[in-house]
Amino acid sequence: MENRSSRNLGWKFGRYAGARMLGLAALLAAPSLMAEDAAAPARAVRLSSVDGHVQISQGGQMIADPAVVNTPLFEGTQVVTSDDGRAEIQFEDGSVARLSPNSSMTLTVLNDSSAEISLDGGLGYIELQGSGQGHPQVRFSDAVVTASGYTVLRVSLDTPPGELAVFSGNAHMDRGAALALDIHGGESVALNADPAQYNLAESIEPDSWDSWNTDRDQVLNAEASAKTEATGSFINNSNPAWSDLDANGNWYNVPGQGYVWSPYDGANAGWDPYGNGYWMFNPRFGYMWVSGDSWGYMPFSCGMWNFYGGFGWGWAPGMGACSPWWGGGFYVTNIGYGPGGYLPPMRPHRPVHPGNPGRGNKAGPYPLIAVNKRPPSGFSNGPGRDRVEPVTIAGHVVQPLKPLSPRPMYDRSASAFVNHALPAGAGAKTPALPGAHPVGVAGTHPAPGARPVGAAPHPAAPSHAYSPPPVHSAPSGGGGGGGAHPSGGGGGSHH
């Protein structure tokens, strides 16, 4: 029989989880939820993919070396990849930023009203999903790039002051008062030391890391194909982290509580939400939980975990928005009720500087504290959750939700955009007026190394996928990428 207190708490937190008032309700309900640290409200984005050696620093202090997936990144965070490292950052609106080896990127601005990504070195890919409040803009050297609608960019600092390629969509670039330029899908621009000078080409030279960027898109598209009505119901449903839940567990619509999600391994009473991952020190909030499960970002930033007798572990995000703990200026662990004998997670205390007996912050970095009570989800030896059978939660028999649509086809053809070239000439073009777009105007010249293939009309940009130009030889190294960048730069060798 189901534990009554479990049902009541599930109703209470299932209804109110996600609201900013949940933090107070949670703190009153369970001693294990007491927040040790409080700070100003903050916005965070997710480190969603890590390959090879990647480092994270915050305000000049090392946070993680090596970095791990699911780390929340705040304003001022810098992500640095080594010669074998690759990283991906996901924003709440679905925008992503990716770093190839020997590259670095800083979240220079990240608040409720705006975001700015600065490529500090190397080669990066940025996919912007739209426009509006909080939509990121991109900075490299002294240039600032904005976009309207779905736009895919590649930024390289291999040759300062840098090059910008627009695979799809439309971008606008400013260099102070000296230059305002519109760049469209299939075009690229190489900057000059003189802010008013540039080389614009209606073509894009392929890079060996283009295929890696495309492969990551394919992974995200495959996960998004499992979307259910549950994730579509939340205000912040554009966040790609919701797709991880659809792809790795079942959603249930429970009367009186709203949606409850459970990983496939969650039916096992020996399974623990906080059983696999790390405690990572953050200068603002102290130790924060970083899940070792691939889906483990959203269920540990808001909502409430509960163990329901006869069902197992379930996570209730609440009705409406799922507001992260740090959005309220504090961080807590979010366990409501567990099975009999369950020991709640013990959050480490903030380290204290030897010379400051108060709640001072000594110089980092602080090592990650690993928790290995169980293997990552998907590899449990216990009985797994049935993916199609009805279950009983809080006295209600409910069916798992089904995906809304089949898996979309992914366009990998070379026809997603067409290369163009302008008439040959010498020297760079200075526009007559700031903001004037010189495409098709005599005297505008292709960027060095551009390969003309003939003029053709621009095709319509795809909604969420694109295909870069073909790469003629396989790059060295594994995992769908190329070799390391030249000294001081980003991706593999250029073709």
N, C-alpha and C positions, 0 to 999 in steps of 0.2 A: 504493500500500500504506500502511496506517496506521502512523504512527510508534509504535514499541514503547513508548518512554518516555511517550508521551501516554496509551497504554492503561494502563500501570502506575500513573501518577499519577491517572488517572481512577478506577481501582479504589480506590487508597488514599484519596483525598479524597472519593470518592463514598460510601465506607463510613463515614468518620469526620467528614465535614463536618457542622456543626450541633452537635456536642458541644463543650463548652467547651474541651476539650483540643485542638481543631483549631487554635486560635490558635498554640499552641506548635509543632505540627507544621508549620503553614504558614510560620512564621518560620524554621524550620530548613530548609525546602525551597527557599525562594526569597528572595534578598536584597531583591527589590522589595516583599516583604511586611513588612519591618521596621517596627515601630510606633515612631513618634517620641514619642508621648505616652502616658502611662498615667494613669489616674484610677480613682476608686472605681467599682465596678460600677453601672450605671445602667439604668433602664427608659425606653424611648422609645415614643412613638406617632407616627403619620404625618400630616403635612399632605397631605391627599389631593386637594384641589381648591382652586384659586385663580382668581378672576375679578376683574379690575380691580386696584386698588392695595391691597396688603396688606403689613403690616410684621410682623416677628418680632423680639422682644427677649428676652434671657436675663439675668436678674439685673441689670436696668437697663442692659445693654449691647446696642446694636442688632446683630442677627445678619444680617438681610437686609432690604433696602429697595430694590426690592420683593422680596417673598417668592416662592419657587418651589415647585411641587408636588414631593412625595417628600422634603421636608425632615424628618428625625427631630426630634421635639420632646421635650425633657426637662423634669423638674420645674423649676418657676419660669419657664417660657417663657410669654410673653404674645403673643397674636395680636391685631392691631388692623386693622380695615378702614376705609378712607376712604369718601367719599360715593359712590364707584362700586365699592367692593370687596365681595367675598363670599369666604368661606373655609369649608372642611370639614376636620375632624379625625377620623381613624379610630382606634379602640382595638382591641386584639388580640382582644377577645371579640365584635367586630362592632358595638359601640356607636359612635355617631357624634355629633359636636357641630358645629353649623353657625352661622355668624355672618352676619347681613345687614349692609348698609352702616352706617357710623358706629357701629360696635360694637367691643367689646373683651372678650377672655376670657383667663384665666390658668390654667395647670395648676398650681394651688397645691400639690397633693400628687400624686406619681407615683412609686410604688415597688412592690416585688413584692407587697406585702400590701394596698395601698389606692391610691385615686385620687380626686382632687377637682377638679372644674371650677368655676371662679368666673367668673360673668358680671359684668364690671366696669361695663359700660354698654351701652346699645342693646337689640337684640333678638336672641335666640338660640334655636335649636331643638336639643334633645338627645333622642336615641333610645337608650334603655338596653335591652340585650338580655337581661339576666338578673340574677342575684345571685351572690355568692360572692367569693372572694379576688381582689383587684385590680379589682373592679367599681366603676365611677365613681359618685360622688355629686355633686350639683349644689348650689352655693352662690350666692345672690344677696342683696344687702343683709345682713341678719342671719339669713336663713332658710337651712336646709339641707334638701335634698330627696333622698330615697332611693326606690328602686323595687324591686318584686319581679316578675320576669317582664318580658316585652317591654312597654315603656312609652314613649310619645312625649310630650314636653313642649315647651311654648313659654314662654319667660321674657322678660318685657319690663320694662325699667327706664325707659321713657319717662315714667312717673309714679311717682317714688320713693314708698315703698320698693319698689314693683314689683308685678307681676302674674304669676300662674302659670296656664297652661291645660294640661290633661291631655287630649290627643286620644284616647289609647288606653292601656289598662292601668290600673295602680293606683300611686299615689305617696303617700308619707308626708312631711309637712313639719313641721319643728321650728323654733321661734324661742326657743332657750334653754329655760328652765324655764317660760316664759310660755304656750307654745302647742305642742300636738301635734295634727296634723290629717291625716286621710286624705282624699285627693281621687281620684275615680274618672274613668274615661274619659267625656268629654263635659262635664266640670265645669271651672270656673275660679274662682280666688280672687284678690281684690285685697287687698293688705296695707295696714295702717294704721300710722301712726306709733307708736301704742300696740301693742306686740307681742301683747297679748292680744285685740286687736280685728281684725276682718277682714270682708270681704264675700264670701260664697260664692254662686255661681250654678250651677245645673244647665244651663248654656249656655256657649257660647264665641263671642265676637265675632270674625268673620273678620278676618284681616289680609292685606294685599296680597302679603306674602312667603310665605304658606302654600303657594301653588302652586309656588314655587321649591323649597321643601323637598320637596314631593311629587315634583317632577320629578327631583330628585337621588336619591330612593328608587327611581324607575323605572330610572335608569341603573345603580344598584348591583344591582337585581334582574336586569336583563338580563345583566350580567356574571356574576352568580352562576349563571345558568342554564347556563353552559358548564362547570360544575364536573366534574372527572374523578375517578377513583378515586385518582389520585396525590395531589391536594391534600387529599382526605378522609382520607388515611392518616397525616397529620402530627398531632402532639399539639396544636399551636396552629393547627389548620385553620379555626378561626372567624375568623381575621384576614381582613378583606376584601381585603387585598393579594394573597392567593392567587388570587382571582377574576380579577385583572388578567392573571395568567399563563395561566390557562385560556382567556381570551378573546383573547389576542394571540400564541399560539404553540402548539407541540405538546409533549405529554409522552410519554416513552418509558420502558417498564419494561425496564431493561438487566440481564441476568443478572450477578450478582456485584457490581453497583454500586448497584442500586436505581433510583429514578426520575431521569431526566435531562430537563430542559426546554430548548427552544430556540425563540427568536423566529423568526417567519417569515423575517426577513431574515438569520438567522444562518448560512445555508448559504453565504453569500458570504465568501470568505477575506479580502476587504478590509474586512469589517465588524468593528468593534471594540466590545466591551462598554462600554469607557470612552471612546467616541468622541463622545458627545453628552451634555453636561450641565455641571455646575459644581463647582468646589471652593469650599466654604463654610466659613468659619472658625467654630469653636465654642469658647467659653472653656474647656470641660472637656477636649476631645479634640484641639484644633487643627483642621487642615483635614480635612473629611469630604467624601466624594463624594455629590453629589445628582444623580441621573440625570435627563436630559431626556426620557427615554422614559416614556410613560404608565404602563407596567408596572414601572418601574424602582425599586421600593422593596425588595422582598424579596431579589432576586438580588444586591444590593449591601450587604446587612446580615449575610449569613451564607452558608454554602455555598462552592462553588468553581466558577469558570469554567475550561473547558478547550477546546482546539481539537482535534477528532478528525479525523484524515485521512480523506478520502472522505465526511465528514458535514458538518463545520463546527463552529461554536461551540455548546457545550451547558453548562448550569448544573446542578450536582448539589447539592441541598440536604442530602443525607445521609439517614440512616435514623433516624426518630424525630422529635425536636424540632429546629427550626432556630433555634438560639440566636444572637441578634445579637452582633456583635463587642463592642458597647458594654456588653452584659450581663456581659462578663468584665473590663471596666474599661479597654479599649484599642480602638483603631480601626486597621484595616489594609485594604489593597486585596487583592482575592481572585482573582488570576489564577494559575492553575497553569502550564499550558503553552499557548503560542500557536503560530500557523503560523510557518514559516521567515521570519526577518527581522522578526518582530513586536517592537515596542518597548513594554515594559510601561508602565503609567501612572506618571507622576512626581508624587508627592504634594508639594505646596508645603510649605516649612518654616514652622513657627510664627513669626509676626512677633515681633520683639524690640523692646522699648521703648528709644529712643535713650539714655536714662540708665541702663539696666540691661543690661549686656552678657551677662548670663546668660539663662536661658530665661524671661524675664519676659514679661508680657502688657501691651502698651501699650493705651491707650484706643482703642476701636473707634469706628465700625464699620469692618470690613475689607470691601472690595468683593468681590463674587463674581468668581471667576476662571472665565471661560467657556471651554469646550472645544467646538470645532466641526469635528471631523474628518469627520463624516458627518451627514446629515440624520437627524431622529428616525425610529425604526423605523416601518415602514409606508410609507415614501417612498423606499426605497433604489432605485437604478438597477440594482443587481446582480440576479442570479437569486435568486428567493425560494424558501423551503421549500415543498415540496408538502404539502398539508394532509391527504392521505389515503393516500399511497403509503408502503410500507415503506422503511426506511433501514437502513444498517449502522453500528453504533456499537460500538467496541471488539471487532470481529470477530463481533458478533451481529446477525442480521437481526431487527428489531423493528418492530412496527406502531405508529402513533400512537394514543394512547388516545382513546376517544370520550366525549362528555359522558354523564353518568349519567342525566339526565332532560331532557325538552324544556323550553323556556322557559316559566316560569309565567305565568299571566294576572295582570295587575296591576289591582287594584280601585280605580277612580277614581270610583266612584259616591258620591253624597252620603249613602248609607245606611250607610256604615261605622260611623258613630256617630250618635246622635240627640240634638239639643239638648233640654234640659229647663229649666223655670223653676219657682221656688217662689212661693208667694203673696206679693203685694206687701206692703211694710211700710216702716217708717222706721228708720234707724239700723243699726248693726252689732251682731252677736251675739257675746257672750262665752260660750264653752262653760262648762258647769257644772264639768266635770272635764277636766284635761289629757288629750288623746287621744280625747275623746268626739267622734264624728262626727255633725254636726248635720243631715245631709240628711233632709228630710222633717219636721223639727221646727218647730213654729210659732215664728215670730219670727226665722227665718233669712231673709236677704234676698238677692236677686240683685245681682251686681256692677253698678255704673253702666254703662249702655249695653247691658246684656244684652237680647237679643231673644227673648221667650218664643214657643215654637212648639207648646206643648202637652206634656203629660207622656206618657212611654212607657217601657216597660222598657228597660234597657240591653241592647244586643246583645252577643254574644260578641266579644271583641277579636280582630282578625285577627292571624295569627302574625308577619308581617313587613311589613305594609303597612297604610296607613290613608288615608282621604280627608278633608281638612279641609272646612269649610263652603264653599259656592261664593262666589266674589268677584264682585260685581255689575258692576264696571267694570274695564277693563284698566288696570293701573298704567302710569305713564310710565317710560321707560327700557327697555333691552333685556335679553335673556337670561332671560326668564321671571320677572323680579322686579318690584319696584315702584320708586318714586322714593326719594330719600334720606330718612332719618329727620329729624324735627324736631331742632332744636339740642339736643344732649345725649342723643339717644335712638337707637333702633334702626331698625326697618324702615320701610316706606312708610306712606302715610296709612291710617288705620283706616276700615273701612266698617261 
